[in-house]
Amino acid sequence: MNARIREWNLLETSRLETEDSLLLFGHRGADQVVLKVSKRAGDEWSCGQIIDSFGGRGMVRVLEFCPGAALLERLQPADSLATLASSGEDEEATRILADVIARLEPGEPPDVAVPVRQLARAFERDPCAANRAIPARLVERGRDEFLDLCDSQSRVRLLHGDLHHYNVLFDEVRGWTAIDPKGLVGELEYEVGAALRNPIEAPSLFTSRDTIEARVDVFCRVLGLDSARVLRWALAQGVLATIWSVEDGDPVNEAHPFLRLSNAIASMLGHNHA
């Protein structure tokens, strides 16, 4: 981090450490900035290159970047969209999320972007053996849906890849703005999945069939998406998110919200797919 501070001529005011990153808040000249340094190679190692591909369209702007580090504009006051969704304004929060997705106009996917098909590898790691709370029938359905959707994608593009309420912040100048992209390559229907399983502290909200239907209706009307494909992606991603939770050592049982969401969507879809 110190090398980046010197190279990019930064004046530090404070620091914050997360599980995966070191964040430095400060100034470069008159500009307020955030320096993000990844602790290890992983999902966010090339975030600067991914962010740069969006050119500031709906996304936080990157000022400098190199592998493992990115210098970003600082959003102020940086309030999370999760607060709005959890305070009885879920419809408005969903509309904002859809608007942010509409404003994300990426360029060509950089080489570091990951095709969504690569994520299917998690289905091959025998998740039911790792945790018996994950129903084998649901894993099978999630895998089949995921692979079928991968094979039938249209209009593939660079996606944020993790666009949920905590990754959309308010800026007094730019409005609601996306941060922390994963950088996946797939169709736009995939992008909705993360929003449907958040905010994580409000599982009774996002696992409700009424909420799922209302959210999908907004996304599809604003973005012109195929509602059945949105739901199928969300089901498969819910299963994947459960598998990753197990692999991260999180407690997972039959009442886990991602499992509840996947089961709710499966009942909505019936047996017409997979």
Secondary structure, DSSP 8 states (H G I E B T S, - for coil): -HHHHHHTT-EEEEEEE-SSEEEEEEEETTEEEEEEEESSSSTTTTHHHHHHHHTTSSB--EEEEETTEEEEE--SEEEEHHHHHHTT-HHHHHHHHHHHHHH----S--TT-EEGGGGGGGGGS-HHHH-TTS-HHHHHHHHHHHHHHHHT--S-EEE-S---GGGEEEETTTEEEE-----EEE-GGGGGHHHHT--TT-HHHHT-HHHHHHHHHHHHHHHT--HHHHHHHHHHHHHHHHHHHHHTT----TT-HHHHHHHHHHHHHTTS--
